[in-house]
């Protein structure tokens, strides 16, 4: 259980893929309003994350990375209230069919008989 202290804020949440499956080992980086990294953590086997070092009041973003997935940046502000649990879902994977270029076919050559 996280204890709330005035002007100290803790993050917790879960990272899932687009279909709701847990993503273990995703890396989350929290940046302040100047884009300076202030905290980083990795999701556990249940896809959960939690920061240990409290954040101060301010505006923050969370960048999430995991090979094979793409995530939107999460924006939030700490301002005198407990931060609710954050759910981060990967963007749906869009599979594209590669465009096949027509192959160049050489015309058969005429052989003259002599």
N, C-alpha and C positions, 0 to 999 in steps of 0.2 A: 504494500500500500504506500502510495506516495503522499508525503505530508506536504501541505501547502505552507509556504512561508511568503510573507509579503514581498513583492518585487522579485520573486524567484519562480521560474516556470519550468515545468517538466513536460516532455513530449512522450507519448506512447501511441502505439497503433499497430497496424498490420499491413503487409504488402501481399497482394494477390494478383494472379494473372487475370486476363479479361473475362475468363469463364468462372472465376472465383476459386481457383486452385492456389494453395499456399505457395509462396516463393521464398525458399530458404536461401540465405546468403546474399540477399540484395544489399547493396551499400547505399546508405543515405548520408548526404552531406547537408548540414544546415549552414546557411549563409546569412549574414546580417544585411542591413539595407545598403551597405557599401560593398556588397558581394564578397566580404571577407569570411572565410570558413570559420565557424565558431564551435562546431561539433560534428562528429561523424560516428556512425555506428553501422552494424550489420544485423540483418534479421536472423532470428534463430530458426530452429526446425519447424516451428509453428508459424513462421512468417512475422513474428512479433518483433518490435523494436522499442527501445526506451533509452532516453538520454540520462546519464548519471550526473553530469555537470549541469546545474540549472542555467536557464537563459534569463537575461535581464529584460526589462520592458523594451519593446521595440518591434520592428517589422522584419520578418524573416522569410526565407524561401527554403524549400527542401528539394534537392536534386536527388533522384533515385536512379541507380544503375544496376543492371544485371544483364549479362550476355544473353542475347536472343530476345530481349524485351525492350520496349520503349515506354517511357513514362512522361506524363505532364509534370511541370514544375508545380509544387504546392506552395501557395503563399498564405501566410498567417501573421497575426499581430498579437503580441502579448500586452494586455492592458488591464490588469487588476482582476482577472477572472481565471479560474482553472481552465486549462486547455483541454477540450474534449478529445477523446481518442480519435486518431486520424487513420482513415482507410485510404490506402494508395493502391489503385488498380492500374495494371499495365494497359496500354492501348491495345485494341484488337490487332492481331497480326493480319495484314492484308497480303494475301498470296497473289502474286502476279504470274501470269503465264508469259514466258519469254517469247518475244516476237522472233519467229524464225525467218531469216532472210532466204529468199530463193537462191538456190545454188546455181552457179554458172555452169551450164551444160555446153560442152563443145559440140559443134556440129560434126558429124562424121565426115572425114576427108575422102574425096574421090581419089581412087588410085587408078592411074592410067596404065593400061596394059601395053607392053611393047613387044 
